[in-house]
């Protein structure tokens, strides 16, 4: 069947880790960033880089059920345009980086731009599984884990840990 694709909006540091790991999972990785300062330092073999505006780029890709879209710029002018296009498509995964507070603002903006509640319900944000990671590679793992679950239609029930670890007594 068709190859799985990952379209990433933004060519920053986290994109490098996400793209590398996605390639290891056999995704065809596409990166879009109209900002020259980010494209100038981009150099990753096998990854397509576009300078188009994100919404135009995603429209040109004809997003389907084999495509994931991840917005990583932290810039509403870039990310929101991409998300509007992606949420109206058949993409199997649509996610955006940002805190819970930032996500609330984003959701309000997207509703103002005509995204329906049903479409908005597809948005993964904050993006990735809540693994607790803080570094770009850890966050890339969390994103790819969430994408993998979505790809296979797995609804996650995250295990909870005991509130305290029982103390073991030494027998001697």
N, C-alpha and C positions, 0 to 999 in steps of 0.2 A: 504494500500500500504506500501511500504518500509518506514522505519523510517528516518527522516531527520538527517544528521550527520554534525558535525563541526569538522574538523581536524585543530588543531592549532599547528604551528611550533614555539617552544620556550615555556619554562615553567617559565617565569618571572612574575613580579607583575601584569601587565595588563592581562595576561592569566588567573589569578585567577578570576578577575572580569568578563572577557568575558565568561569564563567557567560557572561560577555561573549563570549569566544572561541567557546564552544559555540553560542551564539545565531547568531554569524556563519556557523557551519557548519550552520545550520538545525535544531539540536536544540531540542526543547521542554524547557526547563530547569525543574527542580523542586528546591527547597531545603527541607531539614528540619532544624530546630534547636529543641529544646525549651527551650533556655537563653534566658531573657528578655533578658539583657544583650547577646546577639548579635543577636537579632531586632529590638531597639529601634532599632538604627542601620541596619538593612537597608533599602535603597531601590533596587530595580532593576526598571524597567518590563519587563513581559513574563515575569517569573520568578515562579512560584508559590512562596509561603513557607508552610510548615506548622510548627505548634508541637507536633505529635504526637510521641510517642516514635518513634524511627527504625524499629524493627521493625514497629510497628503501621502506620506510614505506608507503608512499603514493601509490607506485606501488602495494604493498601488499593489500591495501584497495580496489583496483579496483574501483576507483572514478567514481561516476555516477551522474545523474542529481539531486540526492537527497543529494549531498554532497557539502559543502562549505569548502574552504581551506583559512586559514588566516596565514600569515607569520609575526611573531612578534619579531624576534631575533635581528634585526639591523645588522646581520652578513651575508654578501653576500655569504659566504661559506655554510651557512645553508639555508638562505631564497631563494637564486637563484636556488639551486638544487630542492627545493620543488616547486618553481614556474614553472620551466621547466616542471616538471611532471604534475602539476595541469593544466597548460595552454593547454597541449596536451590532456587533459581528457574531460569528459562531465560535470565536476563539475559546478554547477549553479552559483557559486560565487568564485572568486579567488582575494584575496586582500593582500597587503603588506604595512606595516607601513613604514613611512619615509617622509621626507620633499619633496617638489616639485623638488628641486635640486637633492636630493638623488634618486628620482624616475626617473629623466632623465638619470642619470648614469646607473641605474638598467635596464632601457629599452634598452639602447645601449648594455649593456652586454648580455641581453637575446637575442637580435637580432644576436649577434656574436655566440651564442650557438645554432642557428638554429630555434629559435622561429619566426614564420611568423608575418607579420604585423596584419593579421586577429586574430591570437592567442593573440598577444600583446594587441589588442584592447579590450580584455576581462578582462585585469588586472585593478583592482580598486586600484589606488594609486595616491596620498595619500589615504589611506583607510578610509572608513566611510563617512557619510554625513558631510558637513561643518557646524557643529552646534556651533563651537567656543569653545568647551570644551578643557580643558588642563589636567585634572586629569585622571588617569587610569579608574575610573568608568565612567566618562563622555565620554571618548574615546570609551569605550566598548559599551555604548548606541549608539553612532554614527555608530559604525561598525555593530551592530545588526540591526539598522534601515535600513542601506544600504542593508544588507543581506536580510532583510524581503522584501524590495521593489524588489530586484532581484528575490527572490523566487517566488513572485507572478506576475512577469513580468510587474511591474509598472515602467514607465519612469517618473522620478521625474522632476517637474518644480518648482524649489525652488522659493517661494514667495519673492518678494523684499519689503523692508520696505521703507516708505517715508524717504527722506533725513533729514527732520526735523519734529519734532512733533509740531503740531499746539498748540498754547497757548490758553488755555480756559480762558475766562474772567468770573469773578464772577458776578453774577447778585444779587443785594441786595437791 
